[in-house]
């Protein structure tokens, strides 16, 4: 049997892709403990903002397929809609839902379709210290409470580009107040880049903050409860306004967090969708699914479980999908018995 090989250009391109992924497993990476769940988490000095392009050679003509990939916020969804990139892998699913519907920060519906939704369970938590004596978000406005709030960056750019901060700002606005109001009332903002930042936990433990509004609740949620915080429900008019945009109702679950008397209503922040333009050729979308299947054992997951292809199209609690599957992707899943 004749030996098989990739052509020389593919060998170098594929080799560089493999090396780039492996850079996260070198001596430039290190392990830390996430704030509250105490899981070992790999951090790295290697960057993670991705903009990758595979450009077809001119000699390939009409048969050539160029692909580009990016992650991971509202901005990349615009890039897919404008065909600046072929695929965006974003967090969470509701970001793609808002883009598809043309709600929230999106002024019009974007022509997007899903290739897959990877599992990542999360909700947005609005926790306040019990010493404040409040049971609803609207009381913050009514009493003009000067919260010492732990959250992310709160500037206009962060709200425009970050699904997390857009959501936090939208909830606060629906409850009748803003970050500017908190500052005007004498409040202070404790900002970190990620919810698992050790500075977040330290601020909670030493009593430097009396409110936390953020997702990534697995990394700070139990610590907050242990230090006397309680979750405020997202309900009534606030929940209806968010649901009209495309947010799914969810709960901060008593079963996961100790010290809660009951589930607390909030909004979902689950799922990592891979999104493409609706005009992507069906065979290309199908091939992307083939690539996912081929690399499923190497692809990282956020639920500490092996990746199941059936879940990528299941539209379940860990992997909600608020926009249609691309027809090429749907054919892939149907042929394998998942749809």
Helices and strands as residue ranges (DSSP letters): H 8-22, G 23-25, E 29-33, E 40-44, E 50-54, G 58-63, E 67-71, H 74-81, E 87-89, H 93-101, E 112-118, E 125-129, G 130-132, H 138-143, E 148-151, H 156-161, H 163-175, H 179-184, E 188-191, H 198-205, E 211-214, H 217-226, E 229-231, H 236-245, E 249-252, E 264-267, E 272-277, H 282-294, G 309-313, H 327-335
